[in-house]
Every structure is written in structure tokens, then in C-alpha cells.
Amino acid sequence: MIIDFHTHGKLAKTLTFKKEYTKWLFDTAIESGLEALCLTEHFNTTQFEDLYEFVATELTPHGDCFIYKNQLKVFPGIEIDINEGGHNLVIGQLKDILAIHNDLKPFMKKGHFIPLEGLGQLVKQHPVIFGAAHSYREGGNIPSLAPELLANYDFIDLNGKDFAAKGELCEFEVNSFAKSLEKPVVAGSDTHQGYQYMTVYNNFRYDVDTVEDLKKAVLSENYTVHTASDAVFRVETASTLKKAMKQIDALGGNYVSILPH
């Protein structure tokens, strides 16, 4: 099962949710070769609930995930900023993701983000998978935090955007950090734009449909991590198109109208 552990369903946090765009993302994911993805949307994106209402009503429930066009498994998730600086990924059943999102409502604004200790306590209340996202990106401080807090993580994210920017250095930093914590590394493209899929990805040795089985596969490292030789091109292409589409929106246009159909 080829799966991406870090993806988004919107073009940008501040933009209006458009289901046509999310469908294009999922279609592009299928075309790229993905069989599953974790939809780790930003916790403070506008219309977070609307995105997941779309997933719950227009995709087919299957175990703990949702199936798009009988081809793509979508596992619910959320990406969460912490007060110390850094992002975190949580993957779980939809009810748990929505409950965590609701509990985070007092912590939505910069300067008021939840500290890692509080987030660790929150996620322990739910049967979820908890990971550190792009730990060495500028502005993040996760590797410098207390070992007892870092022990709560289930995995460390090898991030497609960072890999494209830093290449082998990114892999070295992430693998070294994960090894120091005795945690597995899981790959996620971090895409908001379809052409970034498959920059990095995971090939699981068997299919899974539940969060429990997904977590077991991660913790047992029953998968291989892959990186694309054209990662820089993929990320630069996605970034350029994302900027153009945001500009179209800023000018009052409909950026979905320029997508290939």
C-alpha cells in the first residue's frame, strides 16, 4: 500500500474551502500512484469542519478511513502548531480528529498555541498516531525540547518540501533525530497542491484499513520509505502553481477554473 502521511485538502489555510479543489487533489493523488493518504489539514485552517463534512458525506466509509472513487484511502488527520515552535501530525478516526480539533479552539492563534506537554496529554485521550512534522524547518524547535515530551511521539516526519530543499541533509537530520528517540521515520509530501504528491512516500507491505493496524505497521516499521529523484521539480512546480492560484483568488477569480479536467 503506497501511502503519503502528510497532505492537505485545501490550497491555503486562509482560503475558502472548495470541494472541487479537494476532488482534484484526490484525483491527482490517484494519478500519481498513491493508494492511500493521511489528510493532515491545519488545525486553524478556515472551514476545517466543512472539509471533513465533505469527506464524510461524499466518500465511502471503510474501516477507519474513507474511500475516494474506489481507489484512494483517506485517513483523517490534523496538523497542529505548538507554542514552542513546530508542527505536529495526528492521524485517527474522524470522531477523534474532530474532538481534538474542538479541544484546540482556545489555542488557534499564534502566541496562544498549545504547548507540547498539553498536546501530548490531549492526544493520549484518543487512540491516534502522533508524529513530529518537519522538525528541522526554520522556526521549529521540536528537537531541542525535553526528552520526556519527545517520547510521546510515534514517528518522525520525513517531509517532502524539506527534502526537496535540503536533500541528503534533510534525510540525515531526520534519521539522526529519529534514531536518538528510537522512533520510526515516516514520509509525507506536505502538499497543498497536487503536483507535490510522491515527492516522498511509504510503501507498506500490506493494506490496512484501521488506525490501529496503521499504527502497528508504523511502530513495527513494516514499510519502506522512498524519495523521488525529481523532488525539487515537483515541489517547485507545486509552489509556483500555488502562488499563481492564490493570486487569482486575491484578484477575485476562481482558481479552480484553471485546473486540468
Secondary structure, DSSP 8 states (H G I E B T S, - for coil): -EEEEEE-SSS-TTS---HHHHHHHHHHHHHHT-SEEEEEEETTSTTHHHHHHHHHHHSEEETTEEEETTTEEEEEEEEEE-TTS-EEEEE--HHHHHHHHHHTGGG-STTS---HHHHHHHHTTSS-EEEEESTTSTT--GGGS-HHHHTT-SEEEEEHHHHHHHTHHHHHHHHHHHHHHT--EEEE--BSSGGGTTSEEEEESS---SHHHHHHHHHTT-EEEEE-TTHHHHHHHHHHHHHHHHHHHHTT--GGGGS--
